[in-house]
């Protein structure tokens, strides 16, 4: 049986080093580039006719646009409009990272916590900067809810502070853990298939969880994006 | 687990930064404006058509209103004309009736006068005839002509009865 962890291994395809830093083009990099190319092709080639009445492909491109636009409008409001390209990029990048990982023998770059943490940390830092830029020191009010008795600050402020600071970690780990666990499960179940005629049972199960994994790939991209929207809303409108 | 092997943290982060930035630039400058344009164009077209439909609707309603107004006006006019004609006709008929009855009354009067004259004449000729008959009868019976004066008296006496 193949090692279920093997699929997460990073293999340098083109070893490179710049100023002492390892910048090798790896299988992870290949999938990231593939995601960028596919997303761009999906959106630009799909829209090449600019039809008033869209075909299937154009409908899908428009749907992804409107899906993210609605998410941003519902969670942040009109003020979030200028962050739309960023949120859209985030959603599509994570979504395609998750979905491309579902191709057999490919690689899931969103299963690596360092990647998701980099994305989450970027969102976190951006949101914090926006919060302080818009509200100044008043943004610190985030850590002490309105109307609470002053004495409770001793407990509330540390709790709010920890919950705020743990955002990038929970955001990053939620995505990478989901991807990792899903792929390990697929691999483990697949390992039971070549046991003879009874292998039909794990095969059926495998088919079922493959569908489930596609659902999770979509859902986790959505969760990652909507949480970013919610954090953005906190920074722009405060609560 | 390979996830916790820091050897490949650097290349992953570098390539993430490169690809994500590239994707962001592609999305914000090429893909999203194009989709946004198409969606806006569609929204504009739909709004345009709705506006046009609304304009046509109000136009149609105005046309119906003016048509109904014209209809009501002409109906009122027709009524008016009918009433006028009726008035005129009944006045004319009355006039004619008056004239006819006046003429008839005149004719009746003239007739009466003539009848009276004829009657008087007839009466007068009855007296003459009576006188002649009496004279002839008396001559046949007596063989001589009777005196004129006694005849007159006898006839006048008989006619008085």
Interface residues (C-beta under 8 A of the other chain):
Chain A: X5 X8 X9 X10 X12 X16 X21 X22 X23 X24 X25 X26 X28 X29 X32 X33 X35 X36 X39 X40 X43 X44 X47 X50 X51 X52 X54 X58 X61 X62 X65 X66 X84 X85 X86 X88 X89 X92 X93 X109 X111 X112 X113 X114 X115 X118 X119 X176 X180
Chain B: X1 X2 X3 X4 X5 X7 X8 X9 X10 X11 X12 X13 X14 X15 X16 X17 X19 X20 X22 X23 X24 X26 X27 X28 X30 X31 X32 X34 X35 X36 X37 X38 X39 X41 X42 X45
